[in-house]
Amino acid sequence: MLQAYKHHIWLHLTVLIFGLTGILGKLISADSYLLVWYRVGIAVVALLLYFFFKGHSLKISKKQLQNILLTGAILAVHWVAFFEAIKQSNVSVALVCISSSTLFTSLIEPFYFKRKIKPYEFIFGLLIVVGLYFIFSFEFKYLAGMLLSILAAVLASWMTVLNGIWIKDTNAKTISFYELLGAFILVSLYLMVVNGGDVDAYKIAPTDIKWLVILGTLCTAFAFIVSVEVMKKISPYTVSISINLEPIYSIVLALIIWPESETMSFGFYMGTIIVIATIFLNAFLKKRGRKVVG
């Protein structure tokens, strides 16, 4: 039985690992820019080593490289906004608000793929807004974190749509590597401008080192490699449904680790249920729509 479901087990393990990202973001004391810089730097090195031993070619055209590096810049801003949102609020608030990326994807995707917005996508978008309204109303003290999370959600949606274009003629592993490289370059340039030649500005607390290594290797490089591999064996629908479990895993983990700061109001959980239920219903209807078309 384990052999038959091993790819599903690996998929959920990967989603759980992705869910650790928010937990680690709260554990790491370094500011958001430095956190992202170390994360992508470690991930780029880890992936380079992996590709070297696997003999994977990173050769792409100049135009493809330019497009993917620019997408990596979006990834950098997305991660900075996400980790700063956690520091400004908490893991639960940040993860639920970033789940609104489903709404923004439904708005951005038609623009790039030249199609009309489907009626149910518009309705689901309104439902997510209602869910977020509940959260904003009852947890207004976390306003800054919520706004940053929503910015991160918009950028994540934009990046997802762009990847849907790049994947048509570029390998997924290659795309991910150059996006991480693009993120590293942008954050490096920012830190160079802000810090100049001050080496001390790049120093981190000794306690952050282990968490950053885990974040860069396990939650970024390893999780990325496994997620690409399982998609070869599991349907996109199953993958999308499983990925939607990430905020649930993160919230449960955060509640276990920090019960005092992560326990929220009734209104927050009402809003969370609306947002997550809408995401799952959206995935279900998209699956049924593909069956009808097929």
Long-range contacts (C-beta under 8 A, 24 or more apart in sequence): 7-230, 7-233, 7-234, 8-234, 8-238, 10-226, 10-229, 10-230, 11-227, 11-230, 11-234, 11-238, 11-239, 11-242, 12-242, 12-245, 13-226, 14-223, 14-226, 14-227, 14-230, 15-242, 15-243, 15-245, 15-246, 15-249, 16-249, 17-218, 17-219, 17-222, 17-223, 18-219, 18-223, 18-243, 18-246, 19-246, 19-247, 19-249, 19-250, 19-253, 20-214, 20-218, 20-219, 20-250, 20-253, 21-215, 21-219, 21-250, 22-82, 22-86, 22-91, 22-94, 22-95, 22-250, 22-254, 23-91, 23-250, 23-253, 23-254, 23-257, 24-211, 24-214, 24-215, 24-219, 25-82, 25-83, 25-86, 25-87, 25-91, 25-215, 26-86, 26-87, 26-90, 26-91, 26-254, 26-258, 27-211, 28-208, 28-211, 28-212, 28-215, 29-204, 29-205, 29-207, 29-208, 30-204, 30-205, 30-208, 30-212, 32-79, 32-80, 32-81, 32-83, 32-84, 32-87, 33-80, 33-187, 33-190, 33-191, 33-194, 34-191, 34-202, 34-204, 35-83, 35-212, 35-215, 36-76, 36-79, 36-80, 36-83, 36-183, 36-187, 37-184, 37-187, 37-188, 37-191, 38-204, 38-212, 38-215, 38-216, 39-79, 39-212, 39-215, 39-216, 39-220, 40-76, 40-79, 40-180, 40-181, 40-183, 40-184, 40-187, 40-216, 40-220, 41-184, 41-216, 42-212, 42-213, 42-215, 42-216, 42-217, 42-220, 42-221, 43-180, 43-216, 43-217, 43-220, 43-221, 43-224, 44-177, 44-180, 44-181, 44-184, 46-216, 46-217, 46-220, 46-221, 46-222, 47-176, 47-177, 47-180, 47-221, 47-224, 47-225, 48-177, 50-221, 50-225, 51-173, 51-177, 56-173, 56-174, 57-174, 58-174, 58-177, 58-178, 60-170, 60-174, 60-178, 64-166, 64-169, 64-170, 65-178, 67-162, 67-166, 68-166, 68-170, 68-174, 68-175, 68-178, 68-179, 68-182, 69-178, 69-179, 69-181, 69-182, 69-185, 70-182, 71-159, 71-162, 71-163, 71-166, 71-179, 71-182, 72-178, 72-179, 72-180, 72-181, 72-182, 72-183, 72-184, 72-185, 72-186, 73-182, 73-183, 73-185, 73-186, 74-155, 74-158, 74-159, 74-162, 75-155, 75-159, 75-179, 75-180, 75-182, 75-183, 76-182, 76-183, 76-184, 76-186, 76-187, 77-155, 77-186, 78-152, 78-155, 78-156, 78-159, 79-152, 79-183, 80-187, 81-148, 81-149, 81-151, 81-152, 81-155, 82-148, 82-149, 82-152, 84-148, 85-144, 85-145, 85-146, 85-148, 85-149, 85-152, 86-145, 87-145, 88-142, 88-144, 88-145, 88-148, 89-139, 89-142, 89-144, 89-145, 89-146, 89-149, 90-142, 90-145, 90-254, 90-258, 90-261, 90-262, 91-250, 91-251, 91-253, 91-254, 91-258, 91-262, 92-250, 92-251, 92-254, 92-255, 92-262, 92-264, 92-268, 92-272, 93-135, 93-139, 93-142, 93-145, 93-146, 93-149, 93-264, 93-268, 94-145, 94-148, 94-149, 94-152, 95-149, 95-246, 95-247, 95-250, 95-251, 96-135, 96-149, 96-247, 96-251, 96-268, 96-271, 96-272, 96-275, 96-276, 97-132, 97-135, 97-145, 97-146, 97-149, 97-150, 97-153, 98-149, 98-150, 98-152, 98-153, 98-156, 98-247, 99-128, 99-153, 99-244, 99-247, 99-275, 99-276, 99-279, 100-128, 100-132, 100-150, 100-153, 100-275, 101-153, 101-154, 101-156, 101-157, 101-160, 102-128, 102-157, 102-278, 102-279, 102-282, 103-128, 103-129, 103-153, 103-157, 104-153, 104-154, 104-156, 104-157, 104-158, 105-157, 105-160, 105-161, 106-282, 107-157, 108-157, 108-158, 108-161, 109-161, 109-164, 112-161, 112-162, 112-164, 112-165, 113-161, 113-164, 120-282, 120-285, 121-282, 124-278, 124-281, 124-282, 127-274, 127-275, 127-278, 128-274, 128-275, 128-278, 128-279, 130-271, 130-274, 131-270, 131-271, 131-272, 131-273, 131-274, 131-275, 131-278, 132-271, 132-275, 133-271, 134-267, 134-268, 134-270, 134-271, 134-274, 135-267, 135-268, 135-271, 135-272, 135-275, 137-267, 138-264, 138-265, 138-266, 138-267, 138-268, 138-271, 139-264, 139-265, 139-267, 139-268, 172-228, 172-231, 173-225, 173-228, 176-224, 176-228, 180-220, 237-283, 237-286, 237-287, 237-290, 240-283, 240-286, 241-280, 241-283, 244-276, 244-279, 244-280, 244-283, 247-272, 247-276, 248-276
